[in-house]
């Protein structure tokens, strides 16, 4: 889309949004960006920590007169109607105020689902940032939006939307997609001078890595050796599996292995690594979603949590020309990697909000279906009565390893991970077992209903 058309379509209209999880890191990036954009403004900001939210807004330059702490529906509505921003702690107050689109960013599966459902039934579009909600209820919420003539969409700037958009672009061009994916959140930065490797704020000795900076003739052996060299670091994240489930459901691409491959790869090697095994790569089939750990030297640019698509090349002259211009091709010339080495969080999200409200368009692909299931395997023996607590930066579920299964291969009673989060086990579960619906008690019934509705829509 020509982005200038978004502003032309707006005319004098200002698109207004509500934002949940409004004191979070993503929320700040969106709020900061909205402060410098014409035609976009917050109407209602919702967070449990209203004093902290108020302080954040003042830090971002909101005048005191622009902010109203509202505790009733009437107060929230009155604040927005006079052009102020309502600060609320209760998602129930979101339905009282006028605005165009809800940005759901709580990261809480049950709360986020309720907020999104109520927005859609109340005539408001939804941009879903909470991948935890999307992995369970995204299909059902998209159907609800369609029935109500509204938009339900992922949000530009988040990796799922960026990757879904890249997939849609590649398909439009007729490219044969072999694999799509993203890098893990943090690069692996190797310093040959010290033999040490750093991931975020953790540094380890990795002297063998100096001999592994090129793939060599045996890709699998090199990748195995690299994995061993960085074994002391945790590279797999529940959040990665969750994001790839959202991507799978919007694209039809599915995981090659349930734990995802997580190869340690330099950017220039992606087309060689994400090739079929018969061609020296790691894949068992095509149409795959996956995550890699980006390996680089200190002076090299970061992949920045970006996204990629590996496609088959067709006309050899075309792709040889592109290789001369610096594009990434496999050594045999059969595969090419197209990538976006960034995701800018809420800095990009305004594009989604304007597109949804002004043009009725979702970011990326069409209506999602349940092509993959984000599930969980017990990573130790869990006793009946155990509460499956969700926490940490990546919203891990204690005692449970996230796995991503093609929906066609998942048992019918498989529990989605973020329905299980916060629930209590009704029976003992042995290490390695999938968590099933019958294993759970105390889960959110509305969220379960949305999961079942999504499955029903997705089945032939």
N, C-alpha and C positions, 0 to 999 in steps of 0.2 A: 504494500500500500504506500502511496505517496503521503508521507506524514504531514506535509503541508495541508493536505485536504482535510485532515482532522480539525485544524484550526479554522479553515474556511467554512467547514460544515457547522462549526460551533456558532459562528456569528457573534452575537453578544451574549450567548448562553455560557454560564459557568457550570461545568459538570461538578456535582458534589458527591462526596463519598463518606461512608461510615467505615471505621477501622477498628477491628477487635485486636486484642493483644497489642494495644497501641503504645505501650512503653517498651516493647521489644526492639531488638536490633534491626530487623527488617522494617518495622514500622517507622523507626527513626529515619531510615533512608528515604522512605516514601514521603514522610511529612516534610523533610528538608527539601526534597525536590519540588513538592507542591508549592513551597514558598516562593520559588523563583519562576513558576510557570503561569502564564495567563490561562484563564479558562478552566482552572481546576482548583478545587478548594475542599478541605475537610468540613464536614457538618457535625458528625458525632464521633467521638473517640471513646472507646470502651477499654478499660483495664481495671483489674482488681485493685491496683495501687493507684488510686486517683491522685493523692498528693504527689507521688512521683511523676505521674503523667502531667500534672499541672506544672511541675518544675521543668520537665522536658520541653513543654510547649513554650514556656518563658525563655528557656535557653535557645530555642529555635527562632525567637524573635516575635512571637505572638504578644500583642499588647494585653494587659490585664483585662481591658474592657471587651476583648474578643472571646474571653473564656468564661464559661458558666458551669459550675459544678451542679449537676442536676440529679435529683434523687427520686423524682416522680415523672410519669409520662407527660404531664402538663408542663413541667419545668423544662424538660428536654425539647418538647415541641416549640415552646415559646422562645427558647434560646435560638434555635435554628431559624425560626421564622423571622427573627429580627436581625439575622446575619451573623450571630455569634456561633462559637463552637461549643457544643454541649460535651462535657466530660462526665462519663457515667461509669459505674462499676458493674451494673447489672445488664446482661445482654437483653433482658426483657424490655428494657427501655429503648432499644434500637428500633422497634416497630412503631414507636410513637412519633418519631421525627421525620420530616420530609428530606429525602436525599435520593440520588440516582442509583448508586451502586455500593454494595457492601464489599469490603476487602476483609476476608476472614483470615486472621493470622494468629489465632490463639494457640495452635498446636495441640489443642485438647479435643480428642475425637468426639465425645458426646456433646460438649458445649459448642464446638464449632459446627457440628451437624445441625444442632438446634438453631443456631444463629443463621446459618445459610438457608435452611428450610423455611424459617419464618420470613426471611427477606424475600425469598422467591414467591411465597404465598401472599406476601404483602405488596407485590408489584415492583420489586427492586431487583436489579441484576446482581450477580455475585461473581467476584474474582476470588478464586480459592488459592490461598497461599499455604494453608495447613494441609500438607501432603498426607498427614495422618488421617484427616477426615476424608480426603479424596480417595485414598486407597481402599476405604471401606464403602463410602457412600457416594462416590463421584458419579457413578453410572446413574443411580437413582436421582440424584440432584440434577444432573443434566436433563433427564427425562422430565422432571418437574418443571424445569425452566422452559423446555420446549412446549409443554402443555400450556404454560402461562404466557407464551410469546416473549420470553426473556432470554438473557444470555447467562450461561454458566461457563466459566472459563478459568484456565490456569493463568498465571500472571507473568507477563514478560519481566525479565530480570532474574527470575527463578530458573534454575536449570531445567526442570521439566518443560516449561513453556518454550524456552529457547530450543531445546532438543526436538520437541514436537514440531516447532516451526521449521527447523532445519530438515526434518524428515519430510514434511509437507512440501517444502521447496524442492527437495531432491526428487520426490515422486512426480511433481508437476513437470519436471524436466525429463522425465522418462528414465532416470538413472536406476539401475538395479542395485538395491540396497542390500549390502551384506551384513553390516552391523552398524548400530548407533549406540552412543553412550556418552559418558562424561568422565572427567578425571575425578579422583577422590578429592576431598576438601583441601588437603594439604600436600604440596609437592614434597618429593624426596630430593634434597639438595646435597649432592656429593662434592666434597672438596678434595681433589686429587693430591693436593700438597700435604694435607694432614691425614688423609685416609679416613676421615670422619664424615658421617652422613647425618643431616638434620631434617626432622619433620616437625614443623611448628617450633615448639620450645623444648624438644627432646633431641639430644644428640647421642649417637652411638659410634663406636669404632666399626668401620666396614672396610678393612684394608683390601679384601678380595675384590671389591667393586671396581678398583682401578683396571683390572683385567677384563671387566665385563661391560665396558662402556659401548661396545659394538655388539651386534647380534651374533656375528659369526655365521657359520654355515648351518648349525643346528639350533634353530630358534628355541625349540622346547627346552633344550639343555641349558641355554643361556638364561632363559626366564626362570628355570628351576634354581639355578645358581644364584641369580639375583634375589629371588624370594628367600633363599636361605640366608643370604647376607644381611637382609633387613628383617629377619624373623623376630627380632626383639621389639619391633615396632608394631603397634596395632594399626592396621590399614583399613580393615573392613569396618563399615559403620552401618547401623540399622537405618540411618537416614538415607544412605545411598540406595539400599534395597527398596525403601519406601518410594523414593523419587523415581526409581526405575519401574516400579509397579504402575505409577501414574502415567509414565511415558508408554509403557506397554499397552495400557488400556486405551490410549488415544491413537496408537499407531498400528497395533496388531503384532508388533515385534515382541518376542518372548525371550526369556533367559535361556542360555545354552546349558548352564549348570545352576543349580538352586542357590549355591553360595556365591555366585558370580566369579569370574576368573581372577580379577584384580592382578593382572600382570604388571610387573615393574617395567615401564616402557618410556623411552624418549620419544618426543613428538614426531620426529622424522621416521620412526619405526612403526607407526600405527598401522600403515597399510600392509606391512609384512606380517605383523602379529595378528591382526584381525582378518586373516585369510582362512580359507578352509584348510583342514589338516592335510588334505591331499596336495595342497600347494605350499605346504611348509608352515602354515599358521596354527592357530589354537582352536578353531571353531569346528564343531560337529555339523553345523548346518548354517543356512543363511537366515536373514530376518531376525537378528539377535539384538538384545539389549545387554549392555555390560558396563563395567566400571574398571578403569585402570589407575594405577599409581604413577603419577608423572615423575620421571627421573630427569634431573637436570644438574648442570654445573652452576656454581654461584653467579657467574656473569651472564648466564642465559636467561631469557625471559620466561616467566612463569606461564603455565597453562591456565592458571587463575580459576580453577574449577570450571573450565569451559566444556564445550560439547563437541562431538565429532560424528561424522558419518563416513563409513568406508563403503565404497561403491565399486562395482566392476567397471573397468574401462571398456570402451567399445572401439571407436575409430583410433587406431594406433598413432596416426599423425597428429590428431587433435591432442591426445594426452601426452605425446612426446613434446609438443609445443608448450603445453602447460607445465610439464616437468622442467623445461628450460627456464620457465618463469619462476621456478622455486616451489611449485606445488609438490605435495608429498605423494609419491608413487611407490609401490612395492618394487623390489629389485627385479622381479620378472615382468613388471609392467602390466600385470593383470588387475591390480587393485589400486585405487586412489583414495586418499583420505582428505575430506573437506572438514574444516574445523573452525570454531569460533573460540578463541582463547580468552574468554571472559564470561562472567555473569555479574551484572551490576545491581542485583537486588532491586530495591524500590526506586532506584534512579531511572530504570526503564519502565517500571510498572504503569506510569501515566499513559503510555501508549495503549496498554490494554484497557484502561478505564475509559479513555476517549473513544477507542474503537467500539467497545461494547455499547456505550450509551449513545454515541452519535451515529454509528453505522450498524448496530445490532450484530456485531461480529465478535466471535471468540478468537483468542490467539491460537495459532497452530491449526491442528486437525479438526475433524468433525466430531460427532457425538461419540463419547467413549463407550466401550463395551468391556466386559470382564474377561480380558484375554489372559490376565495373570492374576495370581493370588499371592499377596504378601502374607505369609504365614509364619509360624514359629515352632521350632523344635526345642524341647527341654534340653538345656545344656548341662543339667545335673538332675538327679532324682528329686522330684518335687512332691511333697506330701499334700493330701487333701487338706483344704483349709488355707493353703498358701495364697496370699494376695499377690497378684502379678503387677507389681508396682512399676510404673513408668517414670523415668527421670533422667537427669543428665542432659548435656548439651545436645546429644543425638537422639533423645527420647528412647533410650533403650528400655526394654522390659526385663526386669531382673529375673534371672534364671532361664531366660528364653533367648535362643539364637534366631535372628531373623533369617528367613529363607524366601526365595521368590520362585514360585512354581507356575509353569504354564497351566492355565485354567483347565485345559483338556486333560491334564495329568493329575490334578489335585483331587483327592477323595471328596465326595460330596459333602461330608460333614466337617471339612477343614474349617477351623476358626480363623478369620482374618486377624492379624496380629493386634491391630488397634481396636478391635472389639474386645479382645482378651485383656488388653491393658486396663488395669484397675479392677478387673473381675477377680473372683475367688475360685480356686480349683475345687470341683465337687468330688474328685477322686484322685488317687495317687497317679502320677505320670512319671514314667521311667525315662531316664536320660536318652535322648535321641528320638523320642516319640513326637509326632506332630500333635500340637494342641488342637482338640476338636471342639465343636459346639457343645457336645454333651459333657465335656470336661468343665464347663463354665457355669458359674452362678453369680448373680449380682451384677451382670453386665447391663448395659443400657438397651432397653427393649426397642426404643425407636431406632437406634443405630442398627440393631439386628434386623429390624424390619426393612430398613433401607438396603442393607446388604442382600437380603433375600429378594427384594424388588429388582436390584441390579442384576442378580444372577438370572432371574426369570426373563428379563429383557434380553440378556446376552445369549441365552441358549437358543439353538436353531428351532 
